[in-house]
Amino acid sequence: MSGTENGQRRRRLLTASVAAGVLLAGGGGVYLAVAATAPGRAAPSGTADAARAAAPPPLRLESGTDGGTGIAPGEPDPGGGPNGTVYTAKGPLPQGPSSAAVHRPEGLVTSAEVTRLAEALGISGSPALVGEVWTIRPEKDGSGARLDVARKAPGNWTYSWYDGGPAGDACLKGKACPPPGETKPSPGGSPVSEAAAKAAAAPVLKAIGQDDAKVTATQVMNGSVRVVNAEPVVGGLPTYGWSTGLHIGPDGRPVAGSGMLKEPAKGDTYPVIGAEKALAELNEASKGTGPIGIGGCATDPPAEVPGAGKTEGGVPDIGRDLDEPVTGATDAPGAPCQSIADRVPPDEVPVTRAVFGLAAQDVAGERLLVPAWLFTADPADMAPYTVTQTAVAPEFLAPPAKPSPSPTPTPEPDEGTSPARQVESYRTEGDGRKLTVTFWGGVCSEYTVTATESADRVTVRVKETPIDPGRACIAIAVEVTKPVTLDRPLGDRPVVDGASGEAVPRR
C-alpha cells in the first residue's frame, strides 16, 4: 500500500469516527478542520445524579501531575531549556469531541496470531509457549531468525536475526566474549527506497491488523537499513507511542522489528477538553526550570560587616589592578537579583497541526492509550516534531503516587561469581529419558548438569567448578557436552535453560 493510499484511507477513517484535526497555516489563519461525532454516540443527557453515578474512576498518570505531556525519543524536550517553551497555534484550534474512551490491553495472544506474524516475517516453524512467551527460535547451531511474543496483551513482540555462540577458541571467556544470541550486524549495501520499505512492511502490518496505520520510512540506520515506523489507528483514532517498528535490509526483507500484537480494547469513557485548553496546559507544563548555574540568587547575601572589603566610596573591592587608583563612589541601592537567564524570553515554537487521538501513558502500573491532543510543533531551526497533552478533563486525573524505596535484594547463599552459562542445544537418546546438552565453557573448569522436571517443562542448569581457583588460567571458550537423565521420557515438554529462562533448541 503506498503512502498516498495509506493517508487517504486514514483520512477517511478519521472522518467517520471520533476525531478532530486542524491543519493550521500562518499568515492569514487559513486552516482545514475535520470534526465528527462517533457513530451511535448520543449527546450527553440525563440528570446530574445519573452522571455522577456513572462517572469513571480517576486516572493516575505516572508521568507526572502535568496532565501527561510526551514526545518521541530523540525529539526535543517540550519544556525547552531553563526559560521554557511557549507553543503558539498558527490558527484556530478545534474543540474536538466531548468525551472519549481509554483503551487498555486485554486477553491473551494465541498460537495462530503468532504464526500469522511469523509467516509475514518469513519465519518457518511453529510457536512454542515457554512460560508466558510464545517463541520461534532457530534449531541446530542457534543462528537464524527468532521471534518472541508475550502471551499477555498487548503482546509485545520482537524479531531479530541471531548468530550462534562462539566457535572454538575464537572468543575469550568472560565479558570480552559475547553471549550466544548476539544480533547479526547489518550487511553492507544501499538502503532501499522509502516506497520499497513501506511495501516490504505492508504484509507484516496487515498480519497484525495495522494496515491502516500512519507509516513513515525516512530513517536510515548503519547506512544500509531503512526503518519503517507505523502508528496504528485504534478505535478510529490515531495513536502516539504505540508504534510498530521494522528494519528493512538492503535486500528488501525485514531484518528486525518490534511492536504490539493485540489491539487494545475500549475501556471507560471520560470527558475531554478541547485543543485550546490542552495547549494552555501544555504551555503551563512546559515552563522552564529557571536559571541554573552561576548567576542565580538562591540565597540572601551574608550579613555585611561595616567597612569590610569596601573602598572609600562604599563600593565592594572585589578586584582591581594594583596600579589602579582607588576612586570614590557614592552608595547606591542594590540592583534587584537578576541572572542572564531571567532576561531571556522563553522559546516560541509554532504549532501547525492539532489532532485528537490516543497517546500511550502509564496508568497505575499499566500501559494504556489515553485520549490526548497530538500537536505538531514546527520550530524554525529543526524538523517538526509531535508533542502530546492528555485530553482527559483535569477533575478525572488523580495525583501521581509517591514512589516507595525499593528494598535491596539479598543474594542467595549459593550464588557465586561465575558467569551464567546458557545451554545452546540438546538432543534425546533412547526412550527419551537421557538428554545430552551442549553449552560453551572454559578449559579451566569442570561442569555438571542437573534437570528439574515438571508437568509442562524440563529445566536444565549448568554448574561450573574451577579446577584450581588460585591458579591463573587461559580463557579459551570450548564446546562442552554433558548428559543428564530424567525421571520420565521428555515427550513434548520443552527444555528450558535455568540461567536465562529461555527455551533450548533441539539439535
C-alpha positions, 0 to 999 in steps of 0.5 A: 500500500503506498503512502498516498493510499495509506493517508487517504484511507486514514483520512477517511477513517478519521472522518467517520469516527471520533476525531478532530484535526486542524491543519493550521497555516500562518499568515492569514489563519487559513486552516482545514478542520475535520470534526465528527461525532462517533457513530451511535454516540448520543449527546450527553443527557440525563440528570446530574445524579445519573452522571455522577453515578456513572462517572469513571474512576480517576486516572493516575498518570505516572508521568507526572501531575502535568496532565501527561505531556510526551514526545518521541525519543530523540525529539526535543524536550517540550519544556525547552531549556531553563526559560521554557517553551511557549507553543503558539497555534498558527490558527484556530484550534478545534474543540474536538469531541466531548468525551472519549474512551481509554483503551487498555490491553486485554486477553491473551495472544494465541498460537495462530496470531503468532504464526500469522506474524511469523509467516509475514516475517518469513519465519518457518516453524511453529510457536512454542509457549515457554512460560508466558512467551510464545517463541520461534527460535532457530534449531541446530547451531542457534543462528537464524531468525527468532521471534518472541511474543508475550502471551499477555496483551498487548503482546509485545513482540520482537524479531531479530536475526541471531548468530550462534555462540562462539566457535572454538577458541575464537572468543575469550571467556568472560565479558570480552566474549559475547553471549550466544544470541548476539544480533547479526550486524547489518550487511553492507549495501544501499538502503532501499527506497522509502516506497520499497520499505513501506511495501516490504512492511505492508504484509507484516502490518496487515498480519497484525491488523495495522494496515491502516496505520500512519507509516513513515520510512525516512530513517536510515540506520548503519547506512544500509537499513531503512526503518519503517515506523507505523502508528496504528489507528485504534478505535478510529483514532490515531495513536502516539507511542504505540508504534510498530517498528521494522528494519528493512535490509538492503535486500528488501526483507525485514531484518528486525522489528518490534511492536504490539500484537493485540489491539487494545480494547475500549475501556471507560469513557471520560470527558475531554477538553478541547485543543485550546485548553490542552495547549494552555496546559501544555504551555503551563507544563512546559515552563522552564526550570529557571536559571541554573548555574552561576548567576542565580540568587538562591540565597540572601547575601551574608550579613555585611560587616561595616567597612569590610572589603569596601573602598572609600566610596562604599563600593565592594573591592572585589578586584582591581589592578594594583596600579589602579587608583582607588576612586570614590563612589557614592552608595547606591541601592542594590540592583534587584537579583537578576541572572542572564537567564531571567532576561531571556524570553522563553522559546516560541515554537509554532504549532501547525497541526492539532489532532485528537487521538490516543497517546500511550501513558502509564496508568497505575502500573499499566500501559494504556492509550489515553485520549490526548491532543497530538500537536505538531510543533514546527520550530524554525531551526529543526524538523517538526516534531509531535508533542502530546497533552492528555485530553482527559478533563483535569477533575478525572486525573488523580495525583501521581503516587509517591514512589516507595524505596525499593528494598535491596535484594539479598543474594542467595547463599549459593550464588557465586561469581561465575558467569551464567552459562546458557545451554545452546542445544540438546538432543534425546537418546533412547526412550527419551529419558537421557538428554545430552546438552551442549553449552560453551565453557572454559578449559579451566573448569569442570561442569555438571548438569542437573534437570528439574522436571515438571508437568509442562517443562524440563529445566536444565542448569549448568554448574561450573567448578574451577579446577584450581581457583588460585591458579591463573588460567587461559580463557579459551571458550570450548564446546562442552557436552554433558548428559543428564537423565530424567525421571520420565521420557521428555515427550513434548515438554520443552527444555528450558535453560535455568540461567536465562529462562529461555527455551533450548533448541533441539539439535 
